[in-house]
Every structure is written in C-alpha cells, then in structure tokens.
Amino acid sequence: MTIRLQAIVPVGHVADSEFAERELKKALNKVGGYAAGLYRKTVTTWKKKPTFTKGRAKWISSFALGVEITYTNKVYMWTDFGTKPHVIRARNYPTLRFRSKYSPRTRKRTFRSYRNRRYGPWRTPKKVNHPGTAAREFTEEIAARAEKKFDTEVDRIFRQMAARGNKGGVKYYR
C-alpha cells in the first residue's frame, strides 16, 4: 500500500525556483516523517507490527513533488480500509475456535491502540459468516493532519522567499 503526499508546483516563473524546490522537498520530507510517525502510533499495542517506510521527496509528475509512505502488511490494510462480509471455514482443524465477543485494539480515526478483549463463551463452528470489519480510516485522518502541517510549511517557505528580496517579481499575499 502506498500513500502519497504531493505539492503542486505552479507552472511559469517562480521567484528563486531552486530555493523553492529545495524547501518544498524539505517540507515534504518533514511532513512525510510526521505522517509515518502517526501510522506507527496506530499499532503500538499490536504484536505483529507493520513496518512503515517513508521515501524521499521527488518529482512524481512534471508539476508535482511527492513523498510516499509504504507498508506491506495486509492486516493493517484490512483494518484501515475495512473488509466486506465473508465466509470463514475451518481448514487445518475440524472446527474453528473463538470467543463469541470481542473488542478491537484500534478505534476509528484515533492514533492510540488499546488492549483488545475477547470474552463470552467459546464457539466451535465449522464455518462462520463474518460480518466484515469496519474501516478505521487511519489514512484519511493522517492525510488531513499532514495536509494542515504541510500548509504551514508552505506558508513558511513563501514568507522566507518574500524575505529574501522577492527575486523574480512574485508578490506574496496572505
């Protein structure tokens, strides 16, 4: 799974474009690290934690810079995006075995992990119709928070460019 943060770079003349590109890449790397940290927070109590890898900021098209955060854990993807209802059958044993009640480790759009609880009587059916898993929507929440942080960084970059003497005649308005 890959998550992309990207900065749309204006076409045409930009005051001190090398400075702007360098600073935008720094900002994307900083915000990408922040986003990867938020992903790690969502799995603090997991026994088998996924690894989140942040790439370096780079051009992803002729007008957009981006940074990618990747992970390869299917369980995290199922937790983040949810699952549809499906059938689970016993394969290696004659029956399945589980407690009838369960409370998950994670909650929707929160960056804490909790202790999960399994309780209720034991069940041993040959198959179950699983109702599916509700999406926790971590990616949407992380993207919203990262976007706010990136907006702050871009604002800082434009202020720095204005303070450097406004080379190239670009005016900055807040």
Contacts in CASP RR format, 6 or more apart in sequence:
PFRMAT RR
TARGET T0000
AUTHOR 0000-0000-0000
METHOD contacts of the structure
MODEL  1
MTIRLQAIVPVGHVADSEFAERELKKALNKVGGYAAGLYRKTVTTWKKKP
TFTKGRAKWISSFALGVEITYTNKVYMWTDFGTKPHVIRARNYPTLRFRS
KYSPRTRKRTFRSYRNRRYGPWRTPKKVNHPGTAAREFTEEIAARAEKKF
DTEVDRIFRQMAARGNKGGVKYYR
1 70 0 8 1.000
1 71 0 8 1.000
1 72 0 8 1.000
1 76 0 8 1.000
1 77 0 8 1.000
1 80 0 8 1.000
2 68 0 8 1.000
2 69 0 8 1.000
2 70 0 8 1.000
3 35 0 8 1.000
3 68 0 8 1.000
3 69 0 8 1.000
3 70 0 8 1.000
3 139 0 8 1.000
3 142 0 8 1.000
3 143 0 8 1.000
4 60 0 8 1.000
4 66 0 8 1.000
4 67 0 8 1.000
4 68 0 8 1.000
5 28 0 8 1.000
5 31 0 8 1.000
5 32 0 8 1.000
5 35 0 8 1.000
5 66 0 8 1.000
5 67 0 8 1.000
5 69 0 8 1.000
5 143 0 8 1.000
5 146 0 8 1.000
5 147 0 8 1.000
5 150 0 8 1.000
6 28 0 8 1.000
6 60 0 8 1.000
6 64 0 8 1.000
6 65 0 8 1.000
6 66 0 8 1.000
6 67 0 8 1.000
7 24 0 8 1.000
7 27 0 8 1.000
7 28 0 8 1.000
7 64 0 8 1.000
7 65 0 8 1.000
7 66 0 8 1.000
7 150 0 8 1.000
7 154 0 8 1.000
8 63 0 8 1.000
8 64 0 8 1.000
9 20 0 8 1.000
9 21 0 8 1.000
9 24 0 8 1.000
9 63 0 8 1.000
9 64 0 8 1.000
9 65 0 8 1.000
11 63 0 8 1.000
13 168 0 8 1.000
13 170 0 8 1.000
14 20 0 8 1.000
14 170 0 8 1.000
15 161 0 8 1.000
15 166 0 8 1.000
15 167 0 8 1.000
15 168 0 8 1.000
15 169 0 8 1.000
15 170 0 8 1.000
16 161 0 8 1.000
16 164 0 8 1.000
16 167 0 8 1.000
16 168 0 8 1.000
19 160 0 8 1.000
19 161 0 8 1.000
19 164 0 8 1.000
20 157 0 8 1.000
20 161 0 8 1.000
21 65 0 8 1.000
23 157 0 8 1.000
23 160 0 8 1.000
24 57 0 8 1.000
24 65 0 8 1.000
24 154 0 8 1.000
24 157 0 8 1.000
25 56 0 8 1.000
25 57 0 8 1.000
25 58 0 8 1.000
25 65 0 8 1.000
26 57 0 8 1.000
27 150 0 8 1.000
27 153 0 8 1.000
27 154 0 8 1.000
27 156 0 8 1.000
27 157 0 8 1.000
28 57 0 8 1.000
28 65 0 8 1.000
28 66 0 8 1.000
28 67 0 8 1.000
28 150 0 8 1.000
29 54 0 8 1.000
29 56 0 8 1.000
29 57 0 8 1.000
29 67 0 8 1.000
30 153 0 8 1.000
31 67 0 8 1.000
31 146 0 8 1.000
31 149 0 8 1.000
31 150 0 8 1.000
31 153 0 8 1.000
32 54 0 8 1.000
32 67 0 8 1.000
32 69 0 8 1.000
32 146 0 8 1.000
33 54 0 8 1.000
33 69 0 8 1.000
34 145 0 8 1.000
34 146 0 8 1.000
34 149 0 8 1.000
35 54 0 8 1.000
35 69 0 8 1.000
35 142 0 8 1.000
35 143 0 8 1.000
35 145 0 8 1.000
35 146 0 8 1.000
36 52 0 8 1.000
36 53 0 8 1.000
36 54 0 8 1.000
36 69 0 8 1.000
37 52 0 8 1.000
38 111 0 8 1.000
38 138 0 8 1.000
38 141 0 8 1.000
38 142 0 8 1.000
38 145 0 8 1.000
38 146 0 8 1.000
39 52 0 8 1.000
39 69 0 8 1.000
39 71 0 8 1.000
39 138 0 8 1.000
39 142 0 8 1.000
40 49 0 8 1.000
40 52 0 8 1.000
41 111 0 8 1.000
41 112 0 8 1.000
41 113 0 8 1.000
42 106 0 8 1.000
42 110 0 8 1.000
42 111 0 8 1.000
42 112 0 8 1.000
42 113 0 8 1.000
42 136 0 8 1.000
42 138 0 8 1.000
43 49 0 8 1.000
43 50 0 8 1.000
43 76 0 8 1.000
43 106 0 8 1.000
43 113 0 8 1.000
44 112 0 8 1.000
44 113 0 8 1.000
45 105 0 8 1.000
45 113 0 8 1.000
45 114 0 8 1.000
45 115 0 8 1.000
45 116 0 8 1.000
46 105 0 8 1.000
46 113 0 8 1.000
48 73 0 8 1.000
48 75 0 8 1.000
50 71 0 8 1.000
50 72 0 8 1.000
50 73 0 8 1.000
50 75 0 8 1.000
50 76 0 8 1.000
51 71 0 8 1.000
51 72 0 8 1.000
51 73 0 8 1.000
52 69 0 8 1.000
52 70 0 8 1.000
52 71 0 8 1.000
53 69 0 8 1.000
53 70 0 8 1.000
53 71 0 8 1.000
54 67 0 8 1.000
54 68 0 8 1.000
54 69 0 8 1.000
55 67 0 8 1.000
55 68 0 8 1.000
55 69 0 8 1.000
55 70 0 8 1.000
56 67 0 8 1.000
57 65 0 8 1.000
57 66 0 8 1.000
57 67 0 8 1.000
58 65 0 8 1.000
58 66 0 8 1.000
58 67 0 8 1.000
59 65 0 8 1.000
59 66 0 8 1.000
60 66 0 8 1.000
71 77 0 8 1.000
78 133 0 8 1.000
79 106 0 8 1.000
79 133 0 8 1.000
79 136 0 8 1.000
79 138 0 8 1.000
80 135 0 8 1.000
80 136 0 8 1.000
80 137 0 8 1.000
80 138 0 8 1.000
80 139 0 8 1.000
81 135 0 8 1.000
81 139 0 8 1.000
82 132 0 8 1.000
82 133 0 8 1.000
82 134 0 8 1.000
82 135 0 8 1.000
82 136 0 8 1.000
83 130 0 8 1.000
83 132 0 8 1.000
83 133 0 8 1.000
84 132 0 8 1.000
85 129 0 8 1.000
85 130 0 8 1.000
85 131 0 8 1.000
85 132 0 8 1.000
86 129 0 8 1.000
86 130 0 8 1.000
86 132 0 8 1.000
87 127 0 8 1.000
87 128 0 8 1.000
87 129 0 8 1.000
87 130 0 8 1.000
88 96 0 8 1.000
88 127 0 8 1.000
88 128 0 8 1.000
88 130 0 8 1.000
89 96 0 8 1.000
89 126 0 8 1.000
89 127 0 8 1.000
90 96 0 8 1.000
90 126 0 8 1.000
90 127 0 8 1.000
94 126 0 8 1.000
95 124 0 8 1.000
95 125 0 8 1.000
95 126 0 8 1.000
96 123 0 8 1.000
96 124 0 8 1.000
96 125 0 8 1.000
96 126 0 8 1.000
96 127 0 8 1.000
96 128 0 8 1.000
97 122 0 8 1.000
97 123 0 8 1.000
97 124 0 8 1.000
98 118 0 8 1.000
98 122 0 8 1.000
98 123 0 8 1.000
99 118 0 8 1.000
99 119 0 8 1.000
99 120 0 8 1.000
99 121 0 8 1.000
99 122 0 8 1.000
99 123 0 8 1.000
100 120 0 8 1.000
100 121 0 8 1.000
100 122 0 8 1.000
100 123 0 8 1.000
101 117 0 8 1.000
101 118 0 8 1.000
101 119 0 8 1.000
101 120 0 8 1.000
102 116 0 8 1.000
102 117 0 8 1.000
102 118 0 8 1.000
102 119 0 8 1.000
103 114 0 8 1.000
103 116 0 8 1.000
103 117 0 8 1.000
104 114 0 8 1.000
104 116 0 8 1.000
105 113 0 8 1.000
105 114 0 8 1.000
105 115 0 8 1.000
105 116 0 8 1.000
106 113 0 8 1.000
106 114 0 8 1.000
106 136 0 8 1.000
106 138 0 8 1.000
107 114 0 8 1.000
107 136 0 8 1.000
108 134 0 8 1.000
108 135 0 8 1.000
108 136 0 8 1.000
108 137 0 8 1.000
109 136 0 8 1.000
109 137 0 8 1.000
109 138 0 8 1.000
109 140 0 8 1.000
109 141 0 8 1.000
111 138 0 8 1.000
111 141 0 8 1.000
155 174 0 8 1.000
158 172 0 8 1.000
159 172 0 8 1.000
161 170 0 8 1.000
161 172 0 8 1.000
162 172 0 8 1.000
166 172 0 8 1.000
END
